[in-house]
């Protein structure tokens, strides 16, 4: 549960970050980390179109460089994008200056002030530098763990539907590693939440 739904005290370590959106109507935000790539992004975009679900993609800069056509397809489909660093770095041992250099390298390709740190981790100095640079730091309150090969698609489905609530930021992954679980669970999650009265929105660019 600590991984799937970050506890309150953990959230307090990152003041000013967004963990959940205050919505008056039943609504959730489906997000995808780590794309784009040639193996999963095109199929995912087709699926989202079939499901009529807008989403937010937190993209890795080096993947945008390698697969610009798939990044453009995300935008053309009307989805929102955010910065997920250039090298998907584990930043806890990096000084803020080095971390921000990587973020800025990604920003040359990803024109968004939305930012999600890889693994949901930042040092206080990195957090301060990001906020000073004008980024809106988007965390999450449901991690589906679709990246974990020891889980089944049913596990992913139950995580998403158990913990989703009004304004939830739900994390899936646009990656080959997550694909077997993500592609199976996602349509069922959407169907379940929609039947429960939820709508789906993408984040707005600040």
Order of alpha helices (4+ residues) and beta strands (2+ residues): alpha-beta-alpha-beta-alpha-alpha-beta-alpha-beta-alpha-beta-beta-alpha-beta-alpha-beta
